[in-house]
Amino acid sequence: MDSILVKGGGALNGQIPIAGAKNACLTLMPATLLSDEPLTLTNAPRLSDIKTMTQLLASLGAEVTSLQDGKVLAMSTHGDINTRAEYDIVRKMRASNLVLGPLLAREGHAEVSLPGGCAIGARPMDIHTDGLTKMGAEIDLRDGYLHAKADGGKLKGAVIDFPFASVGATENIMMAATLAKGTTVINNAAREPEIVDLATCLRAMGAQIDGDGTPTITIQGVDKLHGATHRVVTDRIELGTYMLAPAICGGEVELLGGKIDLLGAFCEKLDAAGINVEETDKGLKVARKNGRIRAVDVTTEPFPGFPTDLQAQMMALLCTAEGTSVLEEKIFENRFMHAPELMRMGADIDVQGGTATVTGVEKLKGAPVMATDLRASVSLILAGLAAEGETRVARVYHLDRGYEHVVRKLSGVGANIERIAGD
Ligand code: EPZ
């Protein structure tokens, strides 16, 4: 397994281009199942998760052609559809569960393997299935698969109150409702930019959707959707991650394609910590205001709150801040696995359940560390960039799921970083 070697210490200067969003592309791709006409995505990120989704859609009968070095995905589902999403693919990537709504809407039935838990939490699908049941689906779990059947072969509109603003459930229900009979209203819907991006694409395909980006989304079902071309929104999590690089190492970096309104509460926390974020005509410019980072308290919340997908990276920054920070993880029950690895680098962190208390130290020290999940892996690279000596991050296959060309992007602004093939 590959690892990444980082020699810390230097300030970073220059520009980093930000790719299209993994978490938008992973919900936009299943939308091809909603129409027999072509759907083309541009600005697609080149990631192993996108390859897994391509494999899944192909197993369901879709044609997915990757063009322009993977930045364009030309998709079409005009032939027969296989409505069974196999465990062997689904277990590799939870987002595979986003084919459930589209398959049910198009074919009236679906058999989707339950993804099971992952490193950061149990991640059940009850909000998805309760919503689809309200729309007239009969769903039961057999042999690890959700067997779903729409009453009379067609879903019907319903008023659905979510107990929690789940991103995945909002996406699944929104897609399912586009072809349902009547009107669906989702109350307490997720408001993430990826939801707005999906709604924008579905509207381009002829769907009738209002309220995306607010807690109440209304979808008027239509008989048929047509083809479209859609540009994937910028990846706000990749953006936030690279904004922390000059913050943790010093220097000034411009993030090409970055926008402040994609980041919600994240920018307010950077400002409070002593980091300047400035909009430019190409994106965002980031640098420390002066001297050392200040401690800040952070609580993860659904958008526009502080994103849980930037919690690990923010912890890496706060390890060298002046003072003590309290981080509360409110979205996932087990998302502090990067803390013991950062402590191997000399960080002072006390984890109690969903709360981590980080007391800043002068300097981190390089060490061999282990990536446990996608965002934890990049937080260790950020910490290595600021540490004395060498840090070797093992199991970087986690990283490949959500970050394209990390070594090229960071060495492009002066980082001393390289990828080491197979141990
Ligand atoms: C999406 O996951 C993202 N993944 C996650 O990013 C992100 O962390 C998460 O939203 C929150 O922002 C993709 O978009 C592919 P949720 P999702 O449904 O849809 C509980 C990354 O690093 N819940 O909003 O699975 C659930 O267990 C990944 O890129 C239920 O209890 O998130 C979790 O605790 C990691 N029942 C919380 O809600 C349900 O039916 C948030 O889940 C659904 C969710």
Boltz pocket constraint, residues with backbone or C-beta under 6 A from the ligand:
constraints:
  - pocket:
      binder: B
      contacts: [[A, 22], [A, 23], [A, 24], [A, 26], [A, 94], [A, 95], [A, 121], [A, 122], [A, 123], [A, 124], [A, 125], [A, 126], [A, 127], [A, 128], [A, 129], [A, 164], [A, 165], [A, 166], [A, 167], [A, 168], [A, 169], [A, 190], [A, 308], [A, 309], [A, 331], [A, 332], [A, 333], [A, 374], [A, 375], [A, 402]]
      max_distance: 6.0
